[in-house]
Amino acid sequence: MKQELNHSEQKLLKIISGLTSLPNGAYNIRFNGTALARSSSKNIIITKKSDGKDGIDIHIRPDTKNETVYIPVIMDKSGHTELVYNDFYIGENSAVTIIAGCGIDNCGNQDSQHDGIHTFHIGKNSRVKYLEKHFGEGSGSGERIMNPTTIVNIAENGYMEMETTQIRGINSTKRITNARVAAKGTFIVKEKLLTHAAQYAETAFQVDLDGCDSSTNVISRAVAQDKSRQLFTAKIYGNNKCHGHSECDAIIMNNAHITAVPVIKANDPNATLVHEAAIGKIANEQLIKLMSLGLTEKEAENHIITGFLK
């Protein structure tokens, strides 16, 4: 790294992005509110915003293929709060991977909070895979708070796959995703979420299928433990001949609470929309089978949860 990170900071960066050193190509690594390191490539240009907002603009040239952009955020300063705007402009006929995510290590007694607004403009015939991992840790009494907002605009025949993961460590989060999909465009979401203790997580998806033969598939896998609470809302509006599907599968444990709110609205007679939701506890038969193989009850629970969230 261009600036020295201590061991715990390096660990945080690796967990959310897989990075152990500066990658080749384009990247922007943010640390406690400043750019730790930034680089552009021939086809991917990253610049600081010029409109007074805190954040960056990422311009990906048309016909860019098989390149990866890293934009992780790490924080270990207790009491630090930030609102960051990142805008992505993906040129036509491109195929790229974007790896984001945020890690907070709070060892102090003040709350640390990262709010991020990511806006995607995906050009015709382009494909984007977007990976976002959230993680928190720290021995302090201050909370770790993350509120990510994702705004997606997919042009004709464009494609975006969005994979979001939050496994423990975040006290409070409100995750908002709004997408508009043009003709023959596709928007895929895969969410994995685990809460415990007294944590709260709210997820809200809204997808407008505006174009003919547009489609979406929103899938959430969630586990709520202890006294944690989760609220999942999925709204799909079929505004043309289209296909939309949302699915929420959740495991509830101890004294946790989970609410799933589906909304599907067909504004065109040729719209096909489906919602599925299932919330339940771990089956005793599964626990007994694993415990018969030598696992403790806790080990069996963890094994089932790990498999469920894959």
C-alpha positions in Angstrom: 0.0 0.0 0.0 1.1 3.6 -0.6 0.4 4.3 3.1 1.2 1.8 5.8 -1.8 -0.1 7.2 -1.6 -1.9 10.5 -2.4 -5.5 10.9 -6.1 -5.1 11.8 -6.6 -2.6 9.0 -5.0 -5.0 6.5 -7.3 -7.8 7.8 -10.4 -5.5 7.4 -9.4 -4.8 3.8 -8.9 -8.4 3.0 -12.2 -9.5 4.4 -14.3 -7.1 2.4 -12.3 -7.1 -0.9 -9.8 -9.9 -0.9 -6.9 -7.5 -1.4 -3.6 -8.0 0.3 -1.7 -5.5 -1.9 -2.5 -2.9 -4.5 -4.2 -4.6 -7.5 -3.4 -4.1 -11.1 -5.7 -1.9 -13.0 -8.2 0.6 -11.6 -8.9 1.0 -7.9 -9.8 3.5 -5.2 -9.2 2.5 -1.6 -10.8 4.8 1.0 -9.5 4.9 4.6 -11.1 7.0 7.3 -12.6 9.5 4.9 -9.6 10.0 2.6 -8.3 8.3 -0.5 -5.5 6.0 0.7 -4.7 4.9 -2.9 -6.2 5.6 -6.3 -5.3 4.5 -9.9 -6.9 4.5 -13.3 -6.3 2.1 -16.2 -6.4 2.7 -19.9 -10.1 1.9 -20.1 -11.3 2.8 -16.6 -10.9 6.3 -15.4 -11.5 7.2 -11.7 -11.6 10.9 -10.7 -12.6 12.8 -7.6 -16.0 14.4 -7.8 -15.9 18.1 -9.0 -19.4 19.0 -7.8 -18.5 19.5 -4.1 -19.8 16.1 -3.0 -17.5 13.6 -1.3 -16.9 10.7 -3.7 -15.6 9.6 -7.1 -16.7 9.2 -10.7 -15.8 5.9 -12.5 -15.9 6.1 -16.3 -15.6 2.8 -18.2 -15.0 3.1 -21.9 -17.2 1.3 -24.4 -16.0 -2.2 -25.3 -14.0 -2.7 -22.1 -13.9 -6.4 -21.4 -12.9 -8.6 -18.5 -11.5 -5.8 -16.2 -12.1 -5.4 -12.5 -12.5 -2.2 -10.4 -11.9 -2.2 -6.7 -13.5 0.5 -4.5 -13.4 -0.7 -0.9 -13.9 1.5 2.2 -12.3 0.8 5.6 -12.8 2.7 8.8 -11.2 2.3 12.3 -11.7 5.9 13.7 -14.4 5.9 16.4 -16.9 8.7 15.9 -16.2 9.1 12.1 -19.3 9.7 10.0 -19.4 10.1 6.2 -21.7 10.3 3.3 -20.0 9.2 0.0 -21.3 9.4 -3.6 -19.9 7.1 -6.2 -21.2 7.3 -9.8 -20.4 4.6 -12.4 -20.7 5.2 -16.2 -20.4 2.0 -18.1 -20.0 2.3 -21.8 -21.7 0.2 -24.3 -20.7 -3.4 -25.0 -18.6 -3.7 -21.9 -18.1 -6.6 -19.4 -16.6 -5.6 -16.0 -16.6 -6.6 -12.4 -16.8 -4.0 -9.6 -15.8 -5.0 -6.1 -16.9 -2.6 -3.4 -17.8 -3.0 0.3 -17.1 -1.4 3.7 -15.5 -2.6 6.8 -15.7 -0.8 10.2 -13.5 -1.6 13.2 -14.8 0.5 16.1 -12.9 0.1 19.4 -14.2 3.4 20.9 -17.3 4.7 22.6 -18.6 6.8 19.7 -20.7 5.6 16.8 -19.0 5.1 13.4 -21.2 5.4 10.3 -20.7 5.0 6.6 -23.5 6.0 4.2 -22.8 5.4 0.5 -24.8 6.2 -2.5 -23.8 4.3 -5.6 -25.4 5.2 -9.0 -24.9 3.0 -12.0 -25.5 4.0 -15.6 -25.1 0.7 -17.6 -24.9 1.2 -21.4 -26.5 -0.9 -24.1 -25.3 -4.6 -24.3 -23.1 -4.2 -21.2 -22.7 -6.7 -18.4 -21.7 -5.7 -14.8 -21.1 -8.0 -11.9 -21.1 -5.9 -8.6 -19.9 -7.5 -5.4 -20.5 -5.6 -2.1 -19.5 -7.0 1.3 -20.2 -5.3 4.7 -18.4 -6.3 7.8 -17.9 -4.9 11.3 -15.9 -5.6 14.5 -14.3 -3.9 17.4 -14.4 -4.0 21.2 -15.8 -0.5 21.8 -19.3 0.4 22.9 -19.7 2.7 19.9 -22.0 1.3 17.2 -21.1 0.3 13.6 -23.7 1.7 11.2 -23.9 1.3 7.4 -26.6 2.6 5.1 -25.9 1.7 1.5 -28.1 3.1 -1.3 -27.8 1.6 -4.8 -29.4 3.2 -7.8 -29.3 1.3 -11.1 -30.2 2.3 -14.6 -29.9 -0.5 -17.2 -30.1 0.4 -20.9 -31.4 -1.9 -23.6 -30.0 -5.4 -23.4 -27.9 -4.5 -20.4 -27.2 -6.9 -17.5 -26.3 -6.4 -13.9 -25.7 -9.0 -11.2 -25.5 -7.6 -7.7 -24.3 -9.8 -4.8 -24.4 -8.2 -1.4 -23.2 -9.9 1.8 -23.5 -8.8 5.5 -22.4 -11.3 8.0 -22.4 -10.1 11.6 -20.8 -7.0 13.1 -23.1 -4.3 11.9 -25.4 -2.8 14.6 -27.8 -1.0 12.3 -28.2 -0.9 8.5 -30.8 0.3 6.0 -30.1 -1.0 2.6 -31.9 0.6 -0.3 -31.8 -0.5 -3.9 -33.8 1.1 -6.8 -33.5 -0.1 -10.3 -35.0 0.7 -13.7 -34.6 -1.8 -16.5 -35.0 -1.0 -20.2 -36.0 -3.4 -23.1 -34.3 -6.9 -22.9 -32.4 -5.7 -19.8 -31.8 -7.9 -16.8 -31.2 -7.2 -13.1 -30.2 -10.0 -10.7 -29.8 -9.6 -7.0 -28.4 -12.1 -4.5 -28.5 -11.0 -0.9 -27.0 -12.8 2.1 -27.6 -11.3 5.6 -27.0 -12.4 9.1 -27.9 -10.5 12.3 -27.4 -11.3 15.9 -27.6 -9.7 19.4 -29.8 -6.6 19.2 -28.9 -5.7 15.6 -31.3 -4.2 13.1 -31.3 -4.7 9.4 -33.7 -3.2 6.9 -33.6 -4.1 3.2 -35.8 -2.4 0.6 -35.7 -3.3 -3.1 -37.7 -1.5 -5.9 -37.4 -2.6 -9.5 -39.2 -1.0 -12.3 -39.4 -3.2 -15.4 -39.9 -0.5 -18.0 -38.9 -2.2 -21.2 -40.3 -5.0 -23.3 -38.9 -8.4 -22.3 -37.0 -6.9 -19.3 -36.6 -9.1 -16.3 -35.4 -9.3 -12.7 -34.7 -11.9 -10.0 -34.3 -10.7 -6.4 -33.2 -13.4 -4.0 -32.6 -12.9 -0.3 -31.2 -15.4 2.2 -31.3 -14.2 5.8 -30.6 -15.5 9.3 -31.7 -13.6 12.4 -30.4 -14.7 15.8 -30.8 -13.6 19.4 -32.9 -10.5 19.7 -32.1 -9.1 16.3 -34.7 -7.7 13.9 -35.0 -7.7 10.1 -37.4 -6.1 7.7 -37.3 -7.2 4.0 -39.4 -5.3 1.4 -39.4 -6.2 -2.3 -41.4 -4.1 -4.8 -41.5 -5.1 -8.5 -43.5 -3.0 -10.9 -44.1 -4.6 -14.3 -44.6 -1.7 -16.7 -44.3 -3.6 -19.9 -44.2 -7.2 -21.2 -41.7 -8.5 -18.6 -40.8 -11.2 -16.0 -40.1 -10.4 -12.4 -39.4 -12.8 -9.4 -38.6 -12.1 -5.8 -37.8 -14.6 -3.1 -37.1 -14.2 0.6 -35.9 -17.3 2.5 -35.1 -16.7 6.2 -34.1 -18.7 9.3 -35.3 -17.3 12.6 -33.7 -18.2 15.9 -34.0 -17.5 19.6 -36.1 -14.3 20.1 -35.4 -12.7 16.8 -38.1 -11.0 14.5 -38.3 -11.1 10.7 -40.9 -9.3 8.5 -41.1 -9.9 4.8 -43.3 -7.4 2.7 -43.8 -8.4 -0.9 -45.3 -5.9 -3.4 -45.8 -6.9 -7.0 -47.7 -4.6 -9.3 -48.6 -5.4 -13.0 -49.2 -2.3 -15.0 -49.3 -4.2 -18.3 -51.3 -7.3 -19.1 -48.2 -9.1 -20.4 -46.3 -8.7 -17.1 -45.5 -11.9 -15.2 -44.6 -11.3 -11.6 -44.0 -13.8 -8.8 -43.1 -13.5 -5.1 -42.1 -16.2 -2.7 -41.4 -16.0 1.0 -40.5 -18.6 3.7 -39.5 -17.9 7.3 -38.9 -20.7 9.7 -36.6 -22.3 12.3 -33.9 -24.9 11.7 -35.5 -28.3 11.5 -34.8 -30.6 14.4 -34.2 -33.4 12.0 -31.3 -31.6 10.5 -29.7 -30.9 13.9 -30.1 -34.5 15.0 -28.6 -35.9 11.8 -25.5 -33.7 12.1 -25.1 -34.3 15.9 -25.2 -38.0 15.2 -22.1 -37.5 13.2 -20.3 -36.1 16.2 -21.1 -32.3 16.0 -22.3 -30.4 19.0 -25.6 -28.6 18.7 -23.9 -25.3 18.2 -21.5 -26.7 15.6 -24.5 -28.3 13.8 -26.4 -24.9 13.8 -23.3 -23.1 12.4 -22.9 -25.8 9.7 -26.5 -25.4 8.6 -26.4 -21.6 8.6 -23.1 -21.6 6.6 -24.7 -23.8 3.9 -27.9 -21.8 3.8 -26.0 -18.5 3.2 -23.7 -19.8 0.5 
